[in-house]
Amino acid sequence: MAEVSGAPAPRDRPGAGRTPEQERLHRKQRLAAAIRLFALHGFDEGAGGHVTARDPIRPDHFWVNPFGRAFSRVRVSDLLLVDQGGQVVAGDGRVNPAGYVIHSQIHAARPDVIAAAHTHSVHGRAWSALHRPLDPITQDACAFFGDHGVFHDYTGVVLDEEEAKRIASALGRDKAIILANHGLLTVGQSVEEAAWWFVAMDRCCQAQMLAQAAGQVHLIDERGALAAREQMGSPAMGRFNFRPLYEAIVHGQPDLLD
C-alpha cells in the first residue's frame, strides 16, 4: 500500500511543511479519496462527473479521474495529469471532454482554486431545475450564504470553451455554483474543501426540498446567516469536515492509495 502523506501538524494550512513532491502526493491521495467518497454518496452516474486538483509542480496542469472509470474503483495510480491543451501527460486513460473544458477554464480564471468538483448528484440536479440559490434555512446552508451563484444559461453538454468561460465568470469568487438544469459545482483552496463543499451542498439541496415539501420555511436573518457563514463556511472548516471522511474511506478502502 502507498505511503499516506502528511502529518497532523501541517494539516492546518494547505501545503504547510510539505515539499512540492509531497504536496503532489497529498493532493492525489485526497483526490482519489474524494472520488471514492462520491461513489459512496451516490454522486456517480454512468461515466459522468469529474473532480480535479491543480498540480503543485506544474500549476497549469491538473489531475483528474479517468473518463469511464468507476468512481468506486479509482486509485491514486489511475489519476491523469492533463496539460493546458487537454492532453494527458501522465497516466493511462481518456479525459472527459466536458470535464476538461469546464475545469480548465475554472482553474485558469481562479489561480486560488486548487480543486473543483462537479457530478450529477440527484439532489443537486433536482435543485438545479429551480434556477435559484439556496436559502439560509439551516446553519449548514449558511456556509453557502452569499457565496454561491446560479448559471442560468443551459445549452446542453458543455463542450464549448466560451460557455465554460461564462460558467467560470458566473462562479466569480464564490465557492460554488448551481448549473441550471445540470447540477452543482464546487471549488476550494484544497481538494478537501472542494469535496466537502460538494457533499454539504448536495445535502443542503435535499434538506431545503424536504422542508419546502413539508410546509412553510423560516429563513435565518442576514446577520445570523453571515455570522454562521464565518463559522461554517471557512476554508479551514471545509478541510476539517473532510478529515473524518478521509479517515473512514482510507480505513475501509486502503487500496485507493495504490
N, C-alpha and C positions, 0 to 999 in steps of 0.2 A: 504494500500500500504506500502511496506517495506521502511524503512528509507534509504535515499541516503547518503552513507558515504562520508567523505572528505569535506574540506572547501577550499576556494580559496587559502589560504596560502600554505598548504602542497603540492599542485599540481605541484609545480616547480620541485620537486625531488620525484621519486617513493618511497612511503612508509614513507616519512618525516612526523613526527608528529602523526603517527598512531600506535596503539598497534598492535600486531600480529593478534588479532581477528578482529580489524577494517580493517587491510590490507587484510585479507582474504575476508571480505565482499566487500571491494573496488574492488578487482580483480574479484570476482564472478559477481558483477554488470557490470563491463566493459566487461567481457566475454560474458554474456548474451546479452548485448547491441551490441557487435561486431557481434554476430551470427545473431541477428535481422537485423543489417545493411547489412550483407552479403546477406540476403534474399532480401532486397530492391534493392541491386545492381545486383541481378540475379546470384549470385555466387553459389547458392544451386542447386542441380540437383539430384532428387531421394533421396537416402539415403546416398549419398557420401558427403565427406567434414567433416573436423574436426578442431576445434580450441581449444587449451589447455592453461591453466595457472597454473604455479607451485604453490603449496600450501605454504604459508609462515610459517606455523607451522610444517608441515611435508614436508620438501623440496624435498624428494624423491618420493612424490606423486604429482599428478596433477589433475586439474578439467577439464572436457571435456563435450561436448554436447552428449546427449544420441543417440545411433545408431538408426536410423529410425524415430527420432522425427523431425518434420518440423522445419527448421530454423526460420520460421516466428512465431512459437508458443513457442519457448524456453523461459523459465523464470529462474530466479536465483535458484528457488527451484527444477528445473528439472536437474540441473547440477550434474554430477557424480564425485566423488573423487576416483581416481584409484591408487592402490599401484604399487610398482616396479615389481610385478609379473603379472600385468594386471587384478587384482581382484578389483571389485567395493566394496569400504569400506564405502561409504556414498552415498545416493541417490538410486533411483529406476530405473533400466534400464540396457541395454547392452552397451558394448563398441564396436565401430567399430574395428574389428581385425587389419586391415591395419593401422588405426589411432593410435592404441596403439603401434604397432611395430615401426612406423616411429617416433612418438613423444617421446616415451620412450627413444630411442637412441639419439635423439637430446638433450633432457633435461639432459641425462646422460653425454653426451660429452661436453655440454656447460653450466656450472654452472651459467654463467651470463645471460642465456636466461630464462626469466620469462614466455614468451608466444610464441607460434608458431601457424601459420595459414596455412592451405592447403585446398583448394577446387578446383573443376573442373570448373573454370570460363571459359567462352567462349574464350575471347581474350588471356588468359593465355594458354589455350590448343592449340589454333591456333599458337601462337608464339612458343610454345614448340616443335612443329613439325619441326621448322627450325634448331634446335640444335645449337643455337648461343646466345650469350648475347645481351642485349640491347645496342644500341649505344647512345652516348650523343647528341641527336638531339634537346632537349629542356632542360630548366633549371630543369624541374621536373624529367626528365630522369637522370639528373646528380646526383640526390640523390643516384642512384644505381651505379654510375661510379666507377669501381674498387672495388665494394662492393657487387658483386653477381657473381655466377658462374653457370655452366651448368653440370648437372649429365647426362651423355650420355647413361648409361647402363640400358636401359629399358628391363625388363624381365617379365612384367606382373604386376598384383596386388601385392603390396609389403606386403608379409606375412612372409618373411624370415628375421630373425634378422640380419644376416650377410649383406644382401642388405641394410637394414636400417642403419647399421653401416657405410656402404660405402657412403650412402647419407649424413650422419652426417659428415663424413670425407670430402666429396666434398664441403659441406657448409663451413667448416673451421670456420673462424672468421667473415664471411660475414653476412649481414642482410637478404639475400635472395638467393634462388637458383631456377633455371629453371630445372624442371624434364622433360627430353626429352620425347616427345610423351605422356605427362601426365599432366603437369600444373605447377603452381607456389607454392612456399613455402617460407614464410617469418617468421622472428623471431624478438624479441625485448626484451629490458630490462624492459618492461611493456606490459600489454595487449594492451594499447593504441598504442604503437609503432608497434607491430606486425600486428595489424588490419589495421592501416593506411598504412603501407608499402605494404600490400596486395592490398588494394584499389588503391593506387598510382601506383603500378607496373602493375596491370591489365590495367589501363588507359594508361600507357606508352606503353604497348604492342599494344594496339589499335591504339594509335597515330602513332607509327612507321609504322605499317602496312598500315594505311591510307596514310601516307606521301610517303612511297615507291611505293604505287599503283598510286600516283598522278604524280610522277616524280623523279628527282634527289634529293637526300637528302644531305644536307650540315651539317657536324658534327661540334660541338663545339670543339675547340682545347683542348689538355690535360690540359694546365694551366687553362683555363677558366672552364673546367669541374670539376677539382679538387676544384677550388675556389667555384663553385656553390654547390658542394657536401658538403663543410664545412657549407654552409648556409642552404641548403635544406635537407641534409641527416643526421642531428644530431639527437640523441635520443630526445632532447628537442623539436625539430621541429616535430618529429613524434607524440609526446604527444600533442603538441599544435594543430596540424592539426586534431587530433581525437576529440578534445574538442567540436567543434561545431556540429560534427556528433552525439556525445553522447547527447548533449543538445537537439538536434532535435528529436532523437529517443525516449528519455525518455519522452519528452513533448507529442509526438504523440502516444506512446505506453507504458504508465506508468505501465501496467500490467507486463512488463518484469522484474520489480523489486520484484515481489511477490515471 
